Amino acid sequence: MADTTAGEIGDDEPDARLRVHREAIDALDREILARLNERAMHAQAIGALKAGSGSAAYRPDREAQVLARLCERNAGPLSDTAIIGVFREVMSACLALEQKLRIGYLGPAGTFSHAAVGRHFGQFVEAQPYATIDEIFRAGEGGQADYVVVPVENSTEGAVGRTLDLMVTTELSICGEIKLRVEQNLLSNAGALDRVAKVYSHAQSLAQCAQWLARHLPAAARVPVSSNAEAARLAALEEGAAAIAGEIAASIYGLGILAAHIEDEANNTTRFWVLGRQSVPPSGRDETSIVMSAANRPGAMHALLEPFARHGVSMTRIESRPARTGLWEYLFFVDIVGHRDDPIVATALRELSGKAPFLKLLGSYPAAPT
C-alpha cells in the first residue's frame, strides 16, 4: 500500500513542478506588462517634450545604445539576436505612441526590402511600398515618407548602382544601416516537390538558388519576374507553380514553405541604408560613408586614401562608379569605421576635403548589430 501511494505521489510530481513554473511565468508576465506600460508612459512624456522642442522622435543613436547595453547585460538563455528582436518591437510600439513613422521601401509587400523595414523599425510603422529606387528617393525628399530604406549591396551580387548614383545628388542623409541575411525559400501550395512544374522568382534569386534547383527541380521551368513578392503572388494563383522568396511573402500570399533555406551561399547578405533628413549623433559604434572624386593623374587615389592610413581610420569598403561627367571619370564610395565627430575621423576628413576635387559626406550612423 505504501508503494502504491508513493507511486501515485510520484506520478503527480511532474504536474506539480509544471504548475510551479507556470505560476512563476504568469506572475512574471504580469510584471512585464506593468513595466512595459510604465515604459510607454515615459515614452509618451518624452514625445511631448520633443514636440515642444522640435526634436526628431526617432533617434537611431539612442536605439543603438539601448540595444548594445541590453546585449552587454544579457546572461541568457535568450540569444542577443532574440533580445534585439524583442526590444526592437518594444521600442517600435513606444515610438508609435509619439509618432507613427512612415517608412518607404522597394515594394511590393513581401520583398526583402519589406523584411528589412521590419528588422530595423519593428512592426508599429506605416510601411509604404514604391515601385522603383527613384520613387523611394523622391518620397523621402518630398516628405511623403519620414524615412526610406534602400538596398546598397549584396554580398554575392555586388553594389546596387542606382542607389549609389542617386546618393550623389540627394539631400537625404544616411541615418542607419541594416544587414539582412537573405534566406530563400521555395513557396507553393503544390504540397510536394514532384508537383512543382514552374518556379517564379527575381532573376538574382534564381541565380542564388541555381545549384539547389538543378538538384531538386531539374525539369521545372524557371521564370524571372520583377520581384520575389510578385513571384509569390503568381505562385498563389497557379496550380503547380512555386516561388522563391522570403518567409514574409509566404504569410502575405498564403503559401506553404516546401523547402527552407535553399540559397547556394549560406552567408548571402543584403545591406540597406536608412535615409532621412537628420544628422545622427555618435552612438559609440558607428560608420561614416562618403563619395569623392580623384584627379586624373598618377598617384591621385593614393593621395586621397593617405589621410585615413596616417590617422588610423579603417576603411571597410570602396566602390567605384562612373561619374557621368566625362569619359572614364569615376566617383569613389568609401565606408570608414567611426563617426564624423570622432577626432581622428574629423581630422582625416578635413585633410581629405583639401585634396579631393569633389567630396560629399553621405552620413554617419550606427553600425548594424552583428
C-alpha positions in Angstrom: 0.0 0.0 0.0 2.9 2.3 0.8 4.4 1.5 -2.5 1.1 2.4 -4.4 0.8 5.7 -2.5 4.4 6.6 -3.3 3.8 5.7 -6.9 0.7 8.0 -7.1 2.6 10.9 -5.5 5.5 10.3 -7.9 3.1 10.4 -10.9 1.8 13.7 -9.7 5.2 15.3 -9.2 5.7 16.3 -12.8 2.4 18.1 -12.9 3.2 19.9 -9.6 6.6 21.0 -10.9 4.9 22.3 -14.1 2.4 24.3 -12.0 5.3 26.0 -10.1 6.9 27.1 -13.4 3.6 28.2 -15.0 2.6 30.2 -11.9 6.0 31.9 -11.9 5.6 32.7 -15.6 2.1 34.1 -15.1 3.5 36.3 -12.3 6.4 37.5 -14.4 4.1 38.2 -17.4 2.0 40.5 -15.1 5.2 42.3 -14.0 6.4 42.6 -17.6 3.1 44.0 -18.7 3.2 46.6 -15.9 6.7 47.6 -16.7 6.0 47.8 -20.5 3.2 50.2 -19.9 5.3 52.2 -17.4 8.0 52.4 -20.2 5.3 53.5 -22.6 4.2 56.3 -20.3 7.8 57.6 -20.2 8.0 57.4 -24.0 4.8 59.5 -24.2 6.3 62.1 -21.9 9.5 62.2 -23.9 7.4 62.6 -27.1 5.6 65.6 -25.6 8.9 67.2 -24.6 10.3 66.6 -28.1 7.2 68.1 -29.8 7.8 71.3 -27.9 11.5 71.5 -28.8 11.1 70.3 -32.4 13.5 67.4 -31.9 13.1 64.2 -34.0 11.1 61.4 -32.5 13.3 58.7 -34.0 16.8 58.6 -32.5 18.9 55.9 -34.2 21.9 56.6 -31.9 19.8 56.2 -28.8 18.2 53.0 -30.0 21.6 51.6 -30.9 22.9 52.4 -27.4 19.9 50.8 -25.7 20.3 47.6 -27.7 24.1 47.5 -27.1 23.6 47.8 -23.3 21.0 45.1 -23.3 23.3 42.7 -25.1 26.1 43.5 -22.8 23.9 42.6 -19.8 22.3 39.6 -21.4 23.2 36.4 -19.4 21.0 34.1 -21.4 19.5 31.7 -22.2 18.0 34.1 -24.8 20.5 35.0 -27.5 21.5 38.5 -28.3 19.6 38.2 -31.6 16.4 37.3 -29.7 16.9 40.2 -27.2 17.4 42.7 -30.0 14.2 41.4 -31.8 12.1 41.6 -28.7 13.2 45.1 -27.7 13.1 46.3 -31.2 9.3 45.7 -31.1 9.0 47.3 -27.7 10.8 50.4 -28.9 8.7 50.4 -32.1 5.4 50.2 -30.1 6.6 53.0 -27.7 7.7 55.2 -30.6 4.4 54.8 -32.3 2.8 56.5 -29.2 4.9 59.6 -30.0 4.7 59.4 -33.8 3.8 56.5 -36.2 6.6 56.7 -38.8 6.1 56.4 -42.5 8.8 54.2 -44.0 9.3 53.9 -47.8 10.8 50.8 -49.3 11.2 48.9 -52.6 7.9 47.0 -53.0 5.7 45.3 -53.4 4.8 43.9 -50.0 6.7 40.8 -49.2 10.2 41.7 -50.6 13.4 41.5 -48.7 13.3 45.3 -48.5 10.0 45.0 -46.7 11.6 42.5 -44.3 14.4 45.0 -43.7 11.9 47.6 -42.6 10.5 45.2 -40.0 14.0 44.3 -38.9 15.0 47.9 -38.2 11.9 49.7 -37.3 9.6 46.9 -36.0 6.0 46.3 -36.9 4.5 49.5 -35.5 5.2 51.7 -38.5 3.4 52.5 -41.7 5.4 50.7 -44.4 4.9 52.3 -47.8 6.0 50.3 -50.9 7.4 52.0 -54.0 8.0 50.5 -57.4 11.5 51.8 -58.1 14.5 53.1 -56.2 14.0 56.5 -57.9 10.5 56.7 -56.4 11.8 55.8 -53.0 14.2 58.7 -53.1 11.5 61.1 -54.3 9.2 60.0 -51.4 11.9 60.8 -48.9 12.9 64.1 -50.5 9.3 65.2 -50.9 8.2 64.3 -47.4 5.8 61.5 -48.4 7.9 59.2 -46.1 9.6 60.1 -42.9 12.5 57.7 -43.7 13.2 55.4 -46.6 15.1 52.1 -46.8 17.2 51.4 -49.9 19.4 48.4 -50.9 23.1 49.2 -51.2 24.9 46.0 -51.8 24.6 42.2 -51.7 27.4 40.0 -50.6 27.3 37.9 -53.7 25.8 40.2 -56.4 27.7 43.4 -55.5 26.6 47.0 -55.3 23.2 48.4 -56.2 24.4 51.0 -58.7 21.2 53.1 -58.9 21.2 53.7 -55.1 24.8 54.9 -55.3 24.1 57.2 -58.3 21.2 58.9 -56.5 23.2 59.4 -53.3 25.5 61.8 -55.1 22.8 64.4 -55.6 20.1 63.7 -52.9 19.6 65.9 -49.9 18.9 62.9 -47.8 21.5 61.6 -45.3 22.2 58.0 -44.1 20.7 57.6 -40.6 21.2 53.9 -40.2 22.1 50.6 -41.8 20.5 47.1 -41.9 22.2 43.8 -42.8 19.7 41.2 -43.7 20.6 37.6 -44.2 18.9 36.5 -47.5 17.1 33.3 -46.6 15.5 32.0 -49.8 12.5 29.6 -49.5 10.6 27.6 -52.0 6.9 28.6 -51.5 4.0 26.8 -53.1 0.6 25.3 -52.4 1.5 22.3 -54.6 2.1 20.1 -51.5 5.2 18.3 -52.7 8.2 19.0 -54.8 7.3 16.5 -57.5 4.1 18.5 -58.2 6.1 21.7 -59.0 6.4 22.4 -62.7 7.3 26.1 -62.7 9.3 28.3 -60.4 8.9 32.1 -60.4 11.4 34.5 -58.8 13.6 37.6 -59.4 16.5 36.8 -61.7 19.0 37.3 -58.9 17.2 34.9 -56.6 17.0 32.3 -59.3 20.8 32.7 -59.7 21.4 32.5 -56.0 19.5 29.1 -55.9 20.7 27.7 -59.2 22.5 24.7 -57.7 19.6 23.7 -55.4 17.1 24.0 -58.3 19.4 21.8 -60.5 19.5 19.1 -57.9 15.9 19.1 -56.7 13.8 20.6 -59.6 15.8 20.0 -62.8 12.8 19.8 -65.0 10.9 22.8 -63.6 10.7 25.9 -65.7 12.4 28.9 -64.2 10.5 32.2 -64.9 12.2 35.5 -63.9 9.8 38.2 -62.7 10.1 41.8 -61.3 10.4 40.8 -57.6 10.1 37.9 -55.3 6.9 39.2 -54.0 5.4 39.2 -57.5 6.7 35.7 -57.8 4.8 34.7 -54.7 1.6 36.4 -55.9 1.8 34.5 -59.2 2.5 31.2 -57.5 -0.5 31.6 -55.3 -2.7 31.9 -58.4 -1.3 29.0 -60.4 -1.6 25.2 -59.7 1.8 23.5 -59.9 3.7 26.8 -59.5 6.2 27.8 -56.9 8.1 30.9 -55.9 11.5 31.6 -54.4 11.0 34.3 -51.7 11.3 35.1 -48.1 9.0 34.0 -45.2 7.2 37.3 -45.2 5.9 36.6 -48.7 4.6 33.2 -47.6 2.5 34.8 -44.9 1.2 37.6 -47.1 0.2 35.5 -50.1 -0.9 32.4 -48.2 1.7 29.9 -49.4 3.3 27.0 -47.7 7.1 26.5 -47.4 8.0 23.4 -49.4 11.7 23.9 -48.7 13.5 26.4 -46.5 17.0 28.0 -46.9 17.6 26.9 -50.5 20.2 29.6 -51.3 23.5 28.2 -52.5 25.6 30.6 -50.4 24.8 30.2 -46.7 26.0 33.7 -45.8 24.3 35.7 -48.5 23.5 39.1 -47.0 22.0 42.3 -48.3 22.9 45.6 -46.8 20.4 48.5 -46.7 20.7 52.2 -45.8 18.1 54.1 -43.9 17.8 57.6 -45.3 16.3 60.7 -43.7 16.8 64.4 -43.1 18.6 64.3 -39.8 22.2 64.2 -38.6 22.8 61.3 -36.2 25.0 61.9 -33.1 27.6 59.3 -32.2 26.3 56.1 -30.7 29.7 54.6 -29.8 29.8 52.1 -32.6 29.4 54.0 -35.9 30.3 54.1 -39.6 30.7 57.0 -42.0 30.1 56.9 -45.7 31.5 59.4 -48.2 31.7 59.8 -52.0 34.6 61.5 -53.7 36.4 62.0 -57.0 40.0 61.7 -57.8 42.1 63.9 -60.2 43.1 62.0 -63.4 46.8 61.8 -62.7 49.2 59.1 -61.3 49.0 58.7 -57.5 45.8 60.7 -57.1 43.9 57.9 -55.4 46.8 57.1 -53.1 46.9 60.7 -52.0 43.2 60.6 -51.1 43.5 57.5 -49.1 46.7 58.5 -47.3 44.9 60.6 -44.6 42.9 57.6 -43.5 46.0 55.4 -43.2 48.1 58.1 -41.4 45.4 58.8 -38.8 44.5 55.2 -38.2 41.0 55.3 -39.8 39.9 51.9 -41.0 38.1 51.6 -44.4 35.6 48.8 -44.7 34.5 49.3 -48.3 35.4 51.2 -51.5 33.3 51.1 -54.7 33.8 53.0 -58.0 31.0 54.3 -60.2 31.1 56.2 -63.5 30.9 59.9 -62.7 28.6 60.7 -65.6 30.5 63.9 -66.1 33.0 62.7 -68.7 34.5 59.7 -70.4 36.5 57.5 -68.0 35.8 59.7 -64.9 34.8 57.9 -61.7 33.4 58.6 -58.3 34.5 56.5 -55.3 32.2 55.5 -52.5 34.0 54.8 -49.3 32.8 53.5 -45.9 35.0 54.0 -42.8 34.8 53.0 -39.2 33.9 55.8 -36.8 31.7 58.9 -36.6 32.5 62.1 -38.4 32.7 63.8 -35.0 35.3 61.4 -33.7 38.6 63.4 -33.6 40.7 61.1 -35.8 37.9 60.8 -38.4 37.2 64.5 -38.4 40.9 65.3 -38.9 41.2 62.8 -41.8 38.1 64.1 -43.5 39.3 67.7 -43.1 42.6 66.8 -44.8 40.7 64.9 -47.5 38.5 67.8 -48.3 41.6 69.8 -49.3 42.7 67.1 -51.7 39.5 65.7 -53.4 38.1 67.7 -56.3 34.7 66.5 -55.1 33.8 65.3 -51.6 30.3 64.6 -50.1 29.6 63.3 -46.7 26.7 60.8 -47.1 26.2 60.3 -43.3 27.5 59.0 -40.1 25.2 56.3 -38.5 25.2 53.4 -36.0 26.6 50.2 -37.4 24.2 47.4 -37.9 24.2 44.9 -35.0 26.4 41.9 -35.7 
